[in-house]
Amino acid sequence: MSEREFSERPWGNYTVLDDEAADHKVKRIVVHPGKRLSYQRHSRRAEHWFIVAGTAQVTLDGAEFQLAAGEAIDIPIEGAHRIANQGESDLVFIEVQHGTYFGEDDIVRLEDDFGRAGEPAS
């Protein structure tokens, strides 16, 4: 078994749990308290988010949703989305990506707390 891909980000980190199939990829994502991912969209993949721990504040095409552990939401291809952790402990969720391409360069950042909006994703 190869070592899992792990990446530290300004908002937390992610670990790739499965990326061997051509049509999906699975990540475990941790968002630290007070942090949020960029408001973004993808042209080649949809995402399913299942909340494992904490409470998520999700924005999807301008609508706000609050999700607790055990709840989930589907993000369609081209849907503008963001997840934020307004709680006191880490937010942990599983992201299942489904589509034709899963590279980080399929991220179009619309807004970003870390000055990365409009930049190519890495």
N, C-alpha and C positions, 0 to 999 in steps of 0.2 A: 504494500500500500504506500502510495506517495504521500508526502507531507501536504497538509491542507494549506491552501492560500489564505493568508491573514493580512489585513491591511489596517493600519491606524489611520484615522481621519480626524479632522478638527472637531468633529461632533461625537466621536466614539470610535468604533471599529467594526469590521465584519470578517467572518470566516466563511469560506466557501465549503459547504458540506457535500455537494454533488455537482459535478459539471461534466460527467462522462457521456451523457446522452446528447444527441444533436438538437433536440427540441425543447430542452428545459435546463435550468440551473437553479440550485438551492443555496441560499446564504442564511447564516445566523448573524443578525445585526444588533449591536448594542449602541444605544444613544444615551449619553450621559445627561444628568439633570441640567435643565436650562438650555439644552442644545437642540438644534433641529437640522435636518438635511436641507439641501437646496430645494427650491420650488422648481420642478423639472418635468420633462416629458421624454418619452422614447418613441421612435418610429418603427422599431422592429421587434418589440416585446411588450407583453402585458405582464402584470405582476399580481400576486396574491399575497397579502400580508396576514399572518396569524400572530396575534399578540401572546407572548409567553409569560412575561412579567412586566409589571408597571402599567401605566395608563398612557395611551397614545392620543395625541391631538393630530388628527389627519385632515389635511386640506386636499380636496379632489375637485378640480375644475371650479374653484371658488367656494364650494360648500364645505362646512366644517363638521367633523364627526369626532366624537370621543369614544375610544375603544378601550375596554379593560381586558385583562388576561382571559384567554379563552375565546375572544371575539376575533373576527376577521373582516377584511375588506378586499374587493377586487379593483385593480387599477387597469383600465383598458389601454390598449395601444393609443398613443397620442394624448392620453389624459394627463392634464397638468396636476402634479401631486407633490405633497410634502408630508413628512411625519416629524412631530416635535415631542419632546419630553418636558412637560411642565411640572413634573413630580420631583420628589426628593431623593429617589433612588433610580438606578439604571432602568431604562426601558429596553426590553429584549423582545425581538420578534423574528419570525422565520419568513423569509421572502422566497417565494417560488416564482421564478421568471419563466414565461412560456412564450416561444416565438421562433424566429429564424436566426437571431444574432444576439449575443449577450455581452459584447465588449463594452468597456466603460466609455468608449467614444460614441456610443449611441445615447449619451446623456446630453440634453440641451437644457442648460441651467437658465431659468427665467429670472430667478432672484436667488441671492446667496449671501449669508451672513459673513462669509469669509473672503469676499472680494473675487469670487470665481465666476460670477454671472457673465455669460457671453464668451467665456474662454472654452477652448476644447477640453473635455473631461480627460482625466488621466487615471 
